[in-house]
Amino acid sequence: MSHYRSNLRDIAFNLFEVFGRDEVLGRGPFAQMDGPTAREVLAEVERLATGPFADGFVEGDRVGAQLVGEGEVVLDAGTRRALDAYFGGEWHRLNLPEHLGGFGASPSLQWACSELLLGANPAAVLYSGGPFFATILDGLVTAEQRERMVAPMVERRWGATMVLTEPDAGSDVGAGRTSAVLADDGTWHLTGTKRFITSGDFDWPENIVHLVLARPQGAGPGTKGLSLFIVPKFWVHEDGSLGERNGAVVTGIEDKMGLKASSTCTLTLGEQVAARGLLVGEVHDGIRQMFKVIEYARMLVGTKAIATLSTGYLNALDYAKQRVQGAELARAADKTAPRVAIIRHPDVRRMLMTQKAHVEGLRALTLYTATVQDDIVVGEADGRDMTDAQRRNDLLLPLVKGYGSEKSYELLALSLQVFGGSGYCRDYPLEQYLRDAKIDTLYEGTTGIQALDLFFRKIARDSGAALAALLGEILAFAKGDAGNGALAQERALLATGLEDVQGMLGTLVGFLGHDSGRGVELVGLQTTSLLESLAELVVGWLLLRQAEVALAALFRLGNSGAPAPPGAAAGDRDAAFYEGKVAAARFFVRTVLPELTARRAVLERTDLAVMELADAAL
Ligand SMILES: Cc1cc2nc3c(=O)[nH]c(=O)nc-3n(C[C@H](O)[C@H](O)[C@H](O)COP(=O)(O)OP(=O)(O)OC[C@H]3O[C@@H](n4cnc5c(N)ncnc54)[C@H](O)[C@@H]3O)c2cc1C
């Protein structure tokens, strides 16, 4: 049986019942893809995920990507089969705009499908990104470069990489030393060593396009001095035909904790053969251009994280229903009491509900962010100014990536815990899930970097305007009364959580003018706490919005919401689903949001003691 447990019901609930995608699909830029077609696509992608993608998951881990010969990386057979199935079914077109041969899918549908594939086999998804990278280049390059690079990347299914990191330039991307010199023929010759490059080489596509940040000779320091270059593995002539092997060569791959099927490469540029590149567009604007890729990658990583938690939770749920151990707590002293499935034990139920509430909340956060991206595409197609929606998307991305990855990793440990000792063994996928998911808190900016980005770039830089708009919506919801008062207590808790977050923000802004002149350090001690708290507030809000929809659905079903018995009719199963939605929202708001009050109190008492302590005393 496939390791992968999908949750298409909850994905569809988000897309169609909560976020009303039927109103958006089938028109404007998504004219080709209406709601019913989108549902069929989801069902097909689920088959791809639970079939060929999931089938290669364990093999990819046990065999791993292997470096052989002159910088060639060989994939395991399972990952190859997943890529064959993906491209054979033309599924890469799902992530392409229509003018590049895409199906006209909205971002929300794309991310919903990505969740399914990422949960089943994240490494295969990472290898499959070339055509999507082409869509980013499409908006940045010259007409000549478009013809030469973008079209073949899509049609010939080339691989692609994002190449920023160097041994001495990790979080500090601006410390990069890779240099670029303009040659007589108008190409650039790059020299340097890049580290940790995902999919830096693999033996599936005929070519790989590296998007490399490098510093043109004479350019200034820091990120502003970086330009973006297209550096193909095999040179691409102006007519799109392939030329000689270029001097971007993989000289090592990492032996990692997890995600072993995904090659993580040292990419050496210009060591023996010149590494020729094309400047992207005609401007030296590398970091801004690369941010288009980074934003996509951050959303991808957040989606990967929650996809893994979702399958982790559903595996744990299955196990808890089957594993019989001990008697019910109320009859624990009675030696004759029947043994029960562990799902009957309060502590196991606590673990399961904690996972369920978080993963459904995180899915809501991710798909809500995707609907903001839908709005941007629709608005831009109409020629409207979408700056506000763009800022909201920017504000949400650190939450999706930072909070999504931290919580998923933390709670996957709880999924494993449900299995007892069996979870620690390779008979079950949990130990691999945990190892594969840890990377999500690290790449595309660590959580610490996400938190700094949230406060200084996404909140402070626009004087809190994007945040204020979001908090305004949360306040309006908290003060609302839809649902016949069934959620009154939860709305009150949401309002308290909102006050706590506003209080934290006020304190952090106040720190900036601190008498010590070191207020920014006080802020830096608490930005991760802010990220976590804001994310939990937004998740609480989204879960309550879901609960409102679920309560209305239960009312329509005329059902009290009693759990569905085995073999129940579809309507009863739906009742159980909606009842679960209401319960998850209540659980999250009642058990997680009160923690914000304690966190606010801690934040208000921040002082410089940790900073003043000698390093030797740490
Ligand atoms: C498997 C894998 C795949 C990767 N794929 C790619 C890829 O495809 N392309 C690519 O370019 N890179 C890639 N990376 C690199 C990845 O993005 C970096 O590892 C990451 O950004 C962190 O950089 P670092 O490892 O150098 O850690 P460091 O920057 O050294 O950070 C170490 C610690 O210090 C903290 N820290 C650092 N600076 C600050 C600061 N200013 N304030 C507060 N805290 C700070 C960090 O949060 C972290 O906890 C990959 C890495 C891995 C492991």
The ligand as a Gaussian input file, in Angstrom:
#p B3LYP/6-31G(d) Opt

LIG

0 1
 C       19.366000      20.313000       1.161000
 C       19.632000      21.753000       0.845000
 C       19.207000      22.252000      -0.367000
 C       19.497000      23.589000      -0.705000
 N       19.156000      24.066000      -1.946000
 C       19.629000      25.281000      -2.337000
 C       19.489000      25.732000      -3.676000
 O       18.903000      25.048000      -4.518000
 N       20.050000      26.911000      -4.021000
 C       20.704000      27.700000      -3.132000
 O       21.183000      28.746000      -3.505000
 N       20.840000      27.319000      -1.841000
 C       20.323000      26.131000      -1.428000
 N       20.477000      25.720000      -0.130000
 C       21.116000      26.599000       0.808000
 C       20.162000      27.130000       1.882000
 O       19.287000      28.069000       1.345000
 C       21.023000      27.656000       3.028000
 O       21.579000      26.520000       3.672000
 C       20.262000      28.495000       4.002000
 O       19.864000      29.694000       3.403000
 C       21.072000      28.821000       5.251000
 O       22.385000      29.187000       4.951000
 P       23.578000      28.449000       5.703000
 O       23.369000      26.992000       5.591000
 O       24.848000      28.987000       5.195000
 O       23.388000      28.818000       7.218000
 P       23.904000      30.146000       7.934000
 O       23.551000      31.338000       7.111000
 O       25.304000      29.964000       8.323000
 O       22.984000      30.168000       9.230000
 C       23.268000      29.388000      10.405000
 C       22.304000      29.825000      11.506000
 O       22.492000      31.205000      11.807000
 C       21.287000      31.927000      11.651000
 N       21.577000      33.231000      11.064000
 C       22.412000      33.499000      10.043000
 N       22.413000      34.804000       9.780000
 C       21.569000      35.371000      10.643000
 C       21.136000      36.706000      10.886000
 N       21.571000      37.725000      10.138000
 N       20.248000      36.931000      11.870000
 C       19.765000      35.908000      12.602000
 N       20.137000      34.636000      12.431000
 C       21.019000      34.375000      11.462000
 C       20.409000      31.085000      10.747000
 O       19.028000      31.327000      10.984000
 C       20.835000      29.676000      11.133000
 O       20.111000      29.238000      12.243000
 C       20.160000      24.413000       0.226000
 C       20.554000      23.894000       1.460000
 C       20.317000      22.578000       1.764000
 C       20.812000      22.045000       3.071000

